[in-house]
Amino acid sequence: MNVIELILVTVSFALLGFYHALLWYRIRRTPERTSIGANQTARRLWVEMIVDEKQDLLAVHNLRNWATAASLLTTSSILIGLG
């Protein structure tokens, strides 16, 4: 391995580690400013609404649709990767 390649790999891992450390810090301190925190808040509010209004059928349909979408996206990505 060339010296430049070793330096570039080290810098890449350092940047990746810094990004994840910064993301972890932001999620802990101000979760509403990240997409992960916003999604968690929206999911929590949605579940509270479903439970309060007793819309069990809507919850089951949404979970089914999420599972279907996940399997469709998985299949599509595998086909694109193989192509």
C-alpha positions as a Markdown table, in Angstrom:
| # | Residue | x | y | z |
|---|---|---|---|---|
| 1 | Met | 0.0 | 0.0 | 0.0 |
| 2 | Asn | 1.3 | 3.4 | -1.0 |
| 3 | Val | 1.9 | 6.0 | 1.7 |
| 4 | Ile | -0.6 | 8.4 | 0.1 |
| 5 | Glu | -3.3 | 5.7 | 0.1 |
| 6 | Leu | -2.6 | 5.0 | 3.8 |
| 7 | Ile | -3.0 | 8.7 | 4.6 |
| 8 | Leu | -6.2 | 9.0 | 2.6 |
| 9 | Val | -7.7 | 6.0 | 4.3 |
| 10 | Thr | -6.8 | 7.3 | 7.7 |
| 11 | Val | -8.3 | 10.7 | 6.9 |
| 12 | Ser | -11.5 | 9.1 | 5.5 |
| 13 | Phe | -12.0 | 7.1 | 8.7 |
| 14 | Ala | -11.3 | 10.1 | 10.9 |
| 15 | Leu | -13.8 | 12.2 | 9.0 |
| 16 | Leu | -16.4 | 9.4 | 9.2 |
| 17 | Gly | -15.7 | 9.0 | 13.0 |
| 18 | Phe | -16.0 | 12.8 | 13.4 |
| 19 | Tyr | -19.3 | 12.9 | 11.5 |
| 20 | His | -20.8 | 10.1 | 13.7 |
| 21 | Ala | -19.6 | 11.7 | 16.9 |
| 22 | Leu | -21.1 | 15.0 | 15.9 |
| 23 | Leu | -24.4 | 13.3 | 14.9 |
| 24 | Trp | -24.5 | 11.5 | 18.2 |
| 25 | Tyr | -23.9 | 14.8 | 20.1 |
| 26 | Arg | -26.6 | 16.6 | 18.1 |
| 27 | Ile | -29.1 | 13.8 | 18.6 |
| 28 | Arg | -28.5 | 13.9 | 22.4 |
| 29 | Arg | -28.4 | 17.7 | 22.8 |
| 30 | Thr | -31.0 | 18.9 | 20.2 |
| 31 | Pro | -32.8 | 16.0 | 18.6 |
| 32 | Glu | -35.4 | 18.2 | 17.0 |
| 33 | Arg | -32.7 | 19.7 | 14.7 |
| 34 | Thr | -31.8 | 16.4 | 13.1 |
| 35 | Ser | -33.9 | 14.3 | 10.7 |
| 36 | Ile | -33.6 | 11.4 | 13.1 |
| 37 | Gly | -35.1 | 13.3 | 16.0 |
| 38 | Ala | -37.8 | 14.9 | 13.8 |
| 39 | Asn | -38.8 | 11.4 | 12.6 |
| 40 | Gln | -38.9 | 10.0 | 16.2 |
| 41 | Thr | -41.1 | 12.9 | 17.3 |
| 42 | Ala | -43.5 | 12.5 | 14.4 |
| 43 | Arg | -43.7 | 8.7 | 15.0 |
| 44 | Arg | -44.4 | 9.2 | 18.7 |
| 45 | Leu | -47.1 | 11.8 | 18.0 |
| 46 | Trp | -48.7 | 9.5 | 15.4 |
| 47 | Val | -48.8 | 6.5 | 17.8 |
| 48 | Glu | -50.3 | 8.7 | 20.5 |
| 49 | Met | -53.0 | 9.9 | 18.1 |
| 50 | Ile | -53.7 | 6.3 | 16.9 |
| 51 | Val | -54.0 | 5.1 | 20.6 |
| 52 | Asp | -56.1 | 8.1 | 21.7 |
| 53 | Glu | -58.6 | 7.8 | 18.8 |
| 54 | Lys | -58.7 | 4.0 | 18.8 |
| 55 | Gln | -57.9 | 3.7 | 15.1 |
| 56 | Asp | -56.6 | 0.2 | 15.2 |
| 57 | Leu | -57.4 | -0.6 | 11.6 |
| 58 | Leu | -55.5 | 2.5 | 10.3 |
| 59 | Ala | -52.4 | 1.4 | 12.4 |
| 60 | Val | -52.5 | -2.1 | 10.9 |
| 61 | His | -52.8 | -0.8 | 7.4 |
| 62 | Asn | -49.9 | 1.7 | 7.9 |
| 63 | Leu | -47.7 | -1.0 | 9.3 |
| 64 | Arg | -48.6 | -3.3 | 6.4 |
| 65 | Asn | -47.8 | -0.5 | 3.9 |
| 66 | Trp | -44.4 | 0.2 | 5.5 |
| 67 | Ala | -43.5 | -3.5 | 5.4 |
| 68 | Thr | -44.6 | -3.6 | 1.7 |
| 69 | Ala | -42.6 | -0.5 | 0.9 |
| 70 | Ala | -39.5 | -1.9 | 2.6 |
| 71 | Ser | -39.6 | -5.1 | 0.7 |
| 72 | Leu | -40.2 | -3.3 | -2.6 |
| 73 | Leu | -37.3 | -1.0 | -2.0 |
| 74 | Thr | -35.1 | -3.9 | -1.0 |
| 75 | Thr | -36.0 | -5.9 | -4.1 |
| 76 | Ser | -35.4 | -2.9 | -6.3 |
| 77 | Ser | -32.0 | -2.1 | -4.8 |
| 78 | Ile | -30.9 | -5.8 | -5.2 |
| 79 | Leu | -32.0 | -5.8 | -8.9 |
| 80 | Ile | -30.2 | -2.5 | -9.5 |
| 81 | Gly | -27.1 | -3.8 | -7.8 |
| 82 | Leu | -27.2 | -7.0 | -9.9 |
| 83 | Gly | -27.8 | -5.0 | -13.1 |
